[in-house]
């Protein structure tokens, strides 16, 4: 099963969110329409970056890197 690491951006609040999923379409619906967590406060979200992995552990490792200082610098340059 493929896994997608994704970066979302809230145009109205100028915020980024990074995550990973095995179903990006459903996850985006979850961020924009369902739930009441952190992402609900900054709706609507748009996908600005994706990268696919065949291995869940590799996807998690890349997501963790994106949340590091070097990864945040990478996101700023998108």
Phi and psi restraints in degrees (range 20) as a CNS / XPLOR table:
assign (resid 1 and name C) (resid 2 and name N)
       (resid 2 and name CA) (resid 2 and name C) 1.0 -76.8 20.0 2
assign (resid 2 and name N) (resid 2 and name CA)
       (resid 2 and name C) (resid 3 and name N) 1.0 149.6 20.0 2
assign (resid 2 and name C) (resid 3 and name N)
       (resid 3 and name CA) (resid 3 and name C) 1.0 -120.8 20.0 2
assign (resid 3 and name N) (resid 3 and name CA)
       (resid 3 and name C) (resid 4 and name N) 1.0 142.0 20.0 2
assign (resid 3 and name C) (resid 4 and name N)
       (resid 4 and name CA) (resid 4 and name C) 1.0 -117.4 20.0 2
assign (resid 4 and name N) (resid 4 and name CA)
       (resid 4 and name C) (resid 5 and name N) 1.0 125.0 20.0 2
assign (resid 4 and name C) (resid 5 and name N)
       (resid 5 and name CA) (resid 5 and name C) 1.0 -91.0 20.0 2
assign (resid 5 and name N) (resid 5 and name CA)
       (resid 5 and name C) (resid 6 and name N) 1.0 134.1 20.0 2
assign (resid 5 and name C) (resid 6 and name N)
       (resid 6 and name CA) (resid 6 and name C) 1.0 -136.4 20.0 2
assign (resid 6 and name N) (resid 6 and name CA)
       (resid 6 and name C) (resid 7 and name N) 1.0 155.2 20.0 2
assign (resid 6 and name C) (resid 7 and name N)
       (resid 7 and name CA) (resid 7 and name C) 1.0 -124.5 20.0 2
assign (resid 7 and name N) (resid 7 and name CA)
       (resid 7 and name C) (resid 8 and name N) 1.0 127.4 20.0 2
assign (resid 7 and name C) (resid 8 and name N)
       (resid 8 and name CA) (resid 8 and name C) 1.0 -105.5 20.0 2
assign (resid 8 and name N) (resid 8 and name CA)
       (resid 8 and name C) (resid 9 and name N) 1.0 155.1 20.0 2
assign (resid 8 and name C) (resid 9 and name N)
       (resid 9 and name CA) (resid 9 and name C) 1.0 -135.1 20.0 2
assign (resid 9 and name N) (resid 9 and name CA)
       (resid 9 and name C) (resid 10 and name N) 1.0 134.5 20.0 2
assign (resid 9 and name C) (resid 10 and name N)
       (resid 10 and name CA) (resid 10 and name C) 1.0 -99.2 20.0 2
assign (resid 10 and name N) (resid 10 and name CA)
       (resid 10 and name C) (resid 11 and name N) 1.0 108.3 20.0 2
assign (resid 10 and name C) (resid 11 and name N)
       (resid 11 and name CA) (resid 11 and name C) 1.0 -62.1 20.0 2
assign (resid 11 and name N) (resid 11 and name CA)
       (resid 11 and name C) (resid 12 and name N) 1.0 -38.9 20.0 2
assign (resid 11 and name C) (resid 12 and name N)
       (resid 12 and name CA) (resid 12 and name C) 1.0 -71.7 20.0 2
assign (resid 12 and name N) (resid 12 and name CA)
       (resid 12 and name C) (resid 13 and name N) 1.0 -26.8 20.0 2
assign (resid 12 and name C) (resid 13 and name N)
       (resid 13 and name CA) (resid 13 and name C) 1.0 -117.3 20.0 2
assign (resid 13 and name N) (resid 13 and name CA)
       (resid 13 and name C) (resid 14 and name N) 1.0 -2.7 20.0 2
assign (resid 13 and name C) (resid 14 and name N)
       (resid 14 and name CA) (resid 14 and name C) 1.0 56.7 20.0 2
assign (resid 14 and name N) (resid 14 and name CA)
       (resid 14 and name C) (resid 15 and name N) 1.0 43.4 20.0 2
assign (resid 14 and name C) (resid 15 and name N)
       (resid 15 and name CA) (resid 15 and name C) 1.0 -115.8 20.0 2
assign (resid 15 and name N) (resid 15 and name CA)
       (resid 15 and name C) (resid 16 and name N) 1.0 150.3 20.0 2
assign (resid 15 and name C) (resid 16 and name N)
       (resid 16 and name CA) (resid 16 and name C) 1.0 -110.9 20.0 2
assign (resid 16 and name N) (resid 16 and name CA)
       (resid 16 and name C) (resid 17 and name N) 1.0 152.5 20.0 2
assign (resid 16 and name C) (resid 17 and name N)
       (resid 17 and name CA) (resid 17 and name C) 1.0 -138.4 20.0 2
assign (resid 17 and name N) (resid 17 and name CA)
       (resid 17 and name C) (resid 18 and name N) 1.0 133.8 20.0 2
assign (resid 17 and name C) (resid 18 and name N)
       (resid 18 and name CA) (resid 18 and name C) 1.0 -118.4 20.0 2
assign (resid 18 and name N) (resid 18 and name CA)
       (resid 18 and name C) (resid 19 and name N) 1.0 135.9 20.0 2
assign (resid 18 and name C) (resid 19 and name N)
       (resid 19 and name CA) (resid 19 and name C) 1.0 -157.9 20.0 2
assign (resid 19 and name N) (resid 19 and name CA)
       (resid 19 and name C) (resid 20 and name N) 1.0 -177.1 20.0 2
assign (resid 19 and name C) (resid 20 and name N)
       (resid 20 and name CA) (resid 20 and name C) 1.0 -140.7 20.0 2
assign (resid 20 and name N) (resid 20 and name CA)
       (resid 20 and name C) (resid 21 and name N) 1.0 155.2 20.0 2
assign (resid 20 and name C) (resid 21 and name N)
       (resid 21 and name CA) (resid 21 and name C) 1.0 -159.2 20.0 2
assign (resid 21 and name N) (resid 21 and name CA)
       (resid 21 and name C) (resid 22 and name N) 1.0 164.7 20.0 2
assign (resid 21 and name C) (resid 22 and name N)
       (resid 22 and name CA) (resid 22 and name C) 1.0 -101.3 20.0 2
assign (resid 22 and name N) (resid 22 and name CA)
       (resid 22 and name C) (resid 23 and name N) 1.0 -2.3 20.0 2
assign (resid 22 and name C) (resid 23 and name N)
       (resid 23 and name CA) (resid 23 and name C) 1.0 -145.7 20.0 2
assign (resid 23 and name N) (resid 23 and name CA)
       (resid 23 and name C) (resid 24 and name N) 1.0 88.4 20.0 2
assign (resid 23 and name C) (resid 24 and name N)
       (resid 24 and name CA) (resid 24 and name C) 1.0 -63.2 20.0 2
assign (resid 24 and name N) (resid 24 and name CA)
       (resid 24 and name C) (resid 25 and name N) 1.0 -40.9 20.0 2
assign (resid 24 and name C) (resid 25 and name N)
       (resid 25 and name CA) (resid 25 and name C) 1.0 -58.9 20.0 2
assign (resid 25 and name N) (resid 25 and name CA)
       (resid 25 and name C) (resid 26 and name N) 1.0 -47.7 20.0 2
assign (resid 25 and name C) (resid 26 and name N)
       (resid 26 and name CA) (resid 26 and name C) 1.0 -67.7 20.0 2
assign (resid 26 and name N) (resid 26 and name CA)
       (resid 26 and name C) (resid 27 and name N) 1.0 -37.1 20.0 2
assign (resid 26 and name C) (resid 27 and name N)
       (resid 27 and name CA) (resid 27 and name C) 1.0 -66.4 20.0 2
assign (resid 27 and name N) (resid 27 and name CA)
       (resid 27 and name C) (resid 28 and name N) 1.0 -38.2 20.0 2
assign (resid 27 and name C) (resid 28 and name N)
       (resid 28 and name CA) (resid 28 and name C) 1.0 -65.1 20.0 2
assign (resid 28 and name N) (resid 28 and name CA)
       (resid 28 and name C) (resid 29 and name N) 1.0 -39.8 20.0 2
assign (resid 28 and name C) (resid 29 and name N)
       (resid 29 and name CA) (resid 29 and name C) 1.0 -60.8 20.0 2
assign (resid 29 and name N) (resid 29 and name CA)
       (resid 29 and name C) (resid 30 and name N) 1.0 -42.2 20.0 2
assign (resid 29 and name C) (resid 30 and name N)
       (resid 30 and name CA) (resid 30 and name C) 1.0 -59.7 20.0 2
assign (resid 30 and name N) (resid 30 and name CA)
       (resid 30 and name C) (resid 31 and name N) 1.0 -44.9 20.0 2
assign (resid 30 and name C) (resid 31 and name N)
       (resid 31 and name CA) (resid 31 and name C) 1.0 -67.0 20.0 2
assign (resid 31 and name N) (resid 31 and name CA)
       (resid 31 and name C) (resid 32 and name N) 1.0 -38.1 20.0 2
assign (resid 31 and name C) (resid 32 and name N)
       (resid 32 and name CA) (resid 32 and name C) 1.0 -91.6 20.0 2
assign (resid 32 and name N) (resid 32 and name CA)
       (resid 32 and name C) (resid 33 and name N) 1.0 -22.1 20.0 2
assign (resid 32 and name C) (resid 33 and name N)
       (resid 33 and name CA) (resid 33 and name C) 1.0 -128.6 20.0 2
assign (resid 33 and name N) (resid 33 and name CA)
       (resid 33 and name C) (resid 34 and name N) 1.0 -27.8 20.0 2
assign (resid 33 and name C) (resid 34 and name N)
       (resid 34 and name CA) (resid 34 and name C) 1.0 -109.9 20.0 2
assign (resid 34 and name N) (resid 34 and name CA)
       (resid 34 and name C) (resid 35 and name N) 1.0 176.7 20.0 2
assign (resid 34 and name C) (resid 35 and name N)
       (resid 35 and name CA) (resid 35 and name C) 1.0 69.1 20.0 2
assign (resid 35 and name N) (resid 35 and name CA)
       (resid 35 and name C) (resid 36 and name N) 1.0 167.3 20.0 2
assign (resid 35 and name C) (resid 36 and name N)
       (resid 36 and name CA) (resid 36 and name C) 1.0 -138.1 20.0 2
assign (resid 36 and name N) (resid 36 and name CA)
       (resid 36 and name C) (resid 37 and name N) 1.0 20.8 20.0 2
assign (resid 36 and name C) (resid 37 and name N)
       (resid 37 and name CA) (resid 37 and name C) 1.0 -80.7 20.0 2
assign (resid 37 and name N) (resid 37 and name CA)
       (resid 37 and name C) (resid 38 and name N) 1.0 -158.9 20.0 2
assign (resid 37 and name C) (resid 38 and name N)
       (resid 38 and name CA) (resid 38 and name C) 1.0 -56.0 20.0 2
assign (resid 38 and name N) (resid 38 and name CA)
       (resid 38 and name C) (resid 39 and name N) 1.0 -44.0 20.0 2
assign (resid 38 and name C) (resid 39 and name N)
       (resid 39 and name CA) (resid 39 and name C) 1.0 -67.4 20.0 2
assign (resid 39 and name N) (resid 39 and name CA)
       (resid 39 and name C) (resid 40 and name N) 1.0 -24.5 20.0 2
assign (resid 39 and name C) (resid 40 and name N)
       (resid 40 and name CA) (resid 40 and name C) 1.0 -62.4 20.0 2
assign (resid 40 and name N) (resid 40 and name CA)
       (resid 40 and name C) (resid 41 and name N) 1.0 -30.6 20.0 2
assign (resid 40 and name C) (resid 41 and name N)
       (resid 41 and name CA) (resid 41 and name C) 1.0 -70.3 20.0 2
assign (resid 41 and name N) (resid 41 and name CA)
       (resid 41 and name C) (resid 42 and name N) 1.0 -19.9 20.0 2
assign (resid 41 and name C) (resid 42 and name N)
       (resid 42 and name CA) (resid 42 and name C) 1.0 -117.3 20.0 2
assign (resid 42 and name N) (resid 42 and name CA)
       (resid 42 and name C) (resid 43 and name N) 1.0 20.2 20.0 2
assign (resid 42 and name C) (resid 43 and name N)
       (resid 43 and name CA) (resid 43 and name C) 1.0 -63.4 20.0 2
assign (resid 43 and name N) (resid 43 and name CA)
       (resid 43 and name C) (resid 44 and name N) 1.0 152.2 20.0 2
assign (resid 43 and name C) (resid 44 and name N)
       (resid 44 and name CA) (resid 44 and name C) 1.0 -86.6 20.0 2
assign (resid 44 and name N) (resid 44 and name CA)
       (resid 44 and name C) (resid 45 and name N) 1.0 156.8 20.0 2
assign (resid 44 and name C) (resid 45 and name N)
       (resid 45 and name CA) (resid 45 and name C) 1.0 -109.3 20.0 2
assign (resid 45 and name N) (resid 45 and name CA)
       (resid 45 and name C) (resid 46 and name N) 1.0 145.6 20.0 2
assign (resid 45 and name C) (resid 46 and name N)
       (resid 46 and name CA) (resid 46 and name C) 1.0 -125.3 20.0 2
assign (resid 46 and name N) (resid 46 and name CA)
       (resid 46 and name C) (resid 47 and name N) 1.0 146.1 20.0 2
assign (resid 46 and name C) (resid 47 and name N)
       (resid 47 and name CA) (resid 47 and name C) 1.0 -79.4 20.0 2
assign (resid 47 and name N) (resid 47 and name CA)
       (resid 47 and name C) (resid 48 and name N) 1.0 125.5 20.0 2
assign (resid 47 and name C) (resid 48 and name N)
       (resid 48 and name CA) (resid 48 and name C) 1.0 -113.3 20.0 2
assign (resid 48 and name N) (resid 48 and name CA)
       (resid 48 and name C) (resid 49 and name N) 1.0 -10.1 20.0 2
assign (resid 48 and name C) (resid 49 and name N)
       (resid 49 and name CA) (resid 49 and name C) 1.0 -162.0 20.0 2
assign (resid 49 and name N) (resid 49 and name CA)
       (resid 49 and name C) (resid 50 and name N) 1.0 140.2 20.0 2
assign (resid 49 and name C) (resid 50 and name N)
       (resid 50 and name CA) (resid 50 and name C) 1.0 -141.6 20.0 2
assign (resid 50 and name N) (resid 50 and name CA)
       (resid 50 and name C) (resid 51 and name N) 1.0 152.3 20.0 2
assign (resid 50 and name C) (resid 51 and name N)
       (resid 51 and name CA) (resid 51 and name C) 1.0 -147.8 20.0 2
assign (resid 51 and name N) (resid 51 and name CA)
       (resid 51 and name C) (resid 52 and name N) 1.0 129.5 20.0 2
assign (resid 51 and name C) (resid 52 and name N)
       (resid 52 and name CA) (resid 52 and name C) 1.0 -97.7 20.0 2
assign (resid 52 and name N) (resid 52 and name CA)
       (resid 52 and name C) (resid 53 and name N) 1.0 147.7 20.0 2
assign (resid 52 and name C) (resid 53 and name N)
       (resid 53 and name CA) (resid 53 and name C) 1.0 -135.7 20.0 2
assign (resid 53 and name N) (resid 53 and name CA)
       (resid 53 and name C) (resid 54 and name N) 1.0 147.0 20.0 2
assign (resid 53 and name C) (resid 54 and name N)
       (resid 54 and name CA) (resid 54 and name C) 1.0 -88.4 20.0 2
assign (resid 54 and name N) (resid 54 and name CA)
       (resid 54 and name C) (resid 55 and name N) 1.0 -15.5 20.0 2
assign (resid 54 and name C) (resid 55 and name N)
       (resid 55 and name CA) (resid 55 and name C) 1.0 -116.9 20.0 2
assign (resid 55 and name N) (resid 55 and name CA)
       (resid 55 and name C) (resid 56 and name N) 1.0 128.5 20.0 2
assign (resid 55 and name C) (resid 56 and name N)
       (resid 56 and name CA) (resid 56 and name C) 1.0 -61.3 20.0 2
assign (resid 56 and name N) (resid 56 and name CA)
       (resid 56 and name C) (resid 57 and name N) 1.0 -41.9 20.0 2
assign (resid 56 and name C) (resid 57 and name N)
       (resid 57 and name CA) (resid 57 and name C) 1.0 -61.6 20.0 2
assign (resid 57 and name N) (resid 57 and name CA)
       (resid 57 and name C) (resid 58 and name N) 1.0 -39.6 20.0 2
assign (resid 57 and name C) (resid 58 and name N)
       (resid 58 and name CA) (resid 58 and name C) 1.0 -66.8 20.0 2
assign (resid 58 and name N) (resid 58 and name CA)
       (resid 58 and name C) (resid 59 and name N) 1.0 -39.7 20.0 2
assign (resid 58 and name C) (resid 59 and name N)
       (resid 59 and name CA) (resid 59 and name C) 1.0 -62.2 20.0 2
assign (resid 59 and name N) (resid 59 and name CA)
       (resid 59 and name C) (resid 60 and name N) 1.0 -43.7 20.0 2
assign (resid 59 and name C) (resid 60 and name N)
       (resid 60 and name CA) (resid 60 and name C) 1.0 -64.6 20.0 2
assign (resid 60 and name N) (resid 60 and name CA)
       (resid 60 and name C) (resid 61 and name N) 1.0 -38.9 20.0 2
assign (resid 60 and name C) (resid 61 and name N)
       (resid 61 and name CA) (resid 61 and name C) 1.0 -63.7 20.0 2
assign (resid 61 and name N) (resid 61 and name CA)
       (resid 61 and name C) (resid 62 and name N) 1.0 -42.8 20.0 2
assign (resid 61 and name C) (resid 62 and name N)
       (resid 62 and name CA) (resid 62 and name C) 1.0 -68.2 20.0 2
assign (resid 62 and name N) (resid 62 and name CA)
       (resid 62 and name C) (resid 63 and name N) 1.0 -39.9 20.0 2
assign (resid 62 and name C) (resid 63 and name N)
       (resid 63 and name CA) (resid 63 and name C) 1.0 -60.1 20.0 2
assign (resid 63 and name N) (resid 63 and name CA)
       (resid 63 and name C) (resid 64 and name N) 1.0 -43.8 20.0 2
assign (resid 63 and name C) (resid 64 and name N)
       (resid 64 and name CA) (resid 64 and name C) 1.0 -61.6 20.0 2
assign (resid 64 and name N) (resid 64 and name CA)
       (resid 64 and name C) (resid 65 and name N) 1.0 -40.7 20.0 2
assign (resid 64 and name C) (resid 65 and name N)
       (resid 65 and name CA) (resid 65 and name C) 1.0 -63.0 20.0 2
assign (resid 65 and name N) (resid 65 and name CA)
       (resid 65 and name C) (resid 66 and name N) 1.0 -42.3 20.0 2
assign (resid 65 and name C) (resid 66 and name N)
       (resid 66 and name CA) (resid 66 and name C) 1.0 -60.5 20.0 2
assign (resid 66 and name N) (resid 66 and name CA)
       (resid 66 and name C) (resid 67 and name N) 1.0 -27.2 20.0 2
assign (resid 66 and name C) (resid 67 and name N)
       (resid 67 and name CA) (resid 67 and name C) 1.0 -87.6 20.0 2
assign (resid 67 and name N) (resid 67 and name CA)
       (resid 67 and name C) (resid 68 and name N) 1.0 -1.1 20.0 2
assign (resid 67 and name C) (resid 68 and name N)
       (resid 68 and name CA) (resid 68 and name C) 1.0 -85.4 20.0 2
assign (resid 68 and name N) (resid 68 and name CA)
       (resid 68 and name C) (resid 69 and name N) 1.0 176.0 20.0 2
assign (resid 68 and name C) (resid 69 and name N)
       (resid 69 and name CA) (resid 69 and name C) 1.0 -59.0 20.0 2
assign (resid 69 and name N) (resid 69 and name CA)
       (resid 69 and name C) (resid 70 and name N) 1.0 -45.8 20.0 2
assign (resid 69 and name C) (resid 70 and name N)
       (resid 70 and name CA) (resid 70 and name C) 1.0 -64.8 20.0 2
assign (resid 70 and name N) (resid 70 and name CA)
       (resid 70 and name C) (resid 71 and name N) 1.0 -39.5 20.0 2
assign (resid 70 and name C) (resid 71 and name N)
       (resid 71 and name CA) (resid 71 and name C) 1.0 -66.1 20.0 2
assign (resid 71 and name N) (resid 71 and name CA)
       (resid 71 and name C) (resid 72 and name N) 1.0 -39.9 20.0 2
assign (resid 71 and name C) (resid 72 and name N)
       (resid 72 and name CA) (resid 72 and name C) 1.0 -65.2 20.0 2
assign (resid 72 and name N) (resid 72 and name CA)
       (resid 72 and name C) (resid 73 and name N) 1.0 -35.4 20.0 2
assign (resid 72 and name C) (resid 73 and name N)
       (resid 73 and name CA) (resid 73 and name C) 1.0 -63.5 20.0 2
assign (resid 73 and name N) (resid 73 and name CA)
       (resid 73 and name C) (resid 74 and name N) 1.0 -41.6 20.0 2
assign (resid 73 and name C) (resid 74 and name N)
       (resid 74 and name CA) (resid 74 and name C) 1.0 -59.0 20.0 2
assign (resid 74 and name N) (resid 74 and name CA)
       (resid 74 and name C) (resid 75 and name N) 1.0 -45.1 20.0 2
assign (resid 74 and name C) (resid 75 and name N)
       (resid 75 and name CA) (resid 75 and name C) 1.0 -63.1 20.0 2
assign (resid 75 and name N) (resid 75 and name CA)
       (resid 75 and name C) (resid 76 and name N) 1.0 -40.4 20.0 2
assign (resid 75 and name C) (resid 76 and name N)
       (resid 76 and name CA) (resid 76 and name C) 1.0 -60.2 20.0 2
assign (resid 76 and name N) (resid 76 and name CA)
       (resid 76 and name C) (resid 77 and name N) 1.0 -28.8 20.0 2
assign (resid 76 and name C) (resid 77 and name N)
       (resid 77 and name CA) (resid 77 and name C) 1.0 -88.8 20.0 2
assign (resid 77 and name N) (resid 77 and name CA)
       (resid 77 and name C) (resid 78 and name N) 1.0 1.5 20.0 2
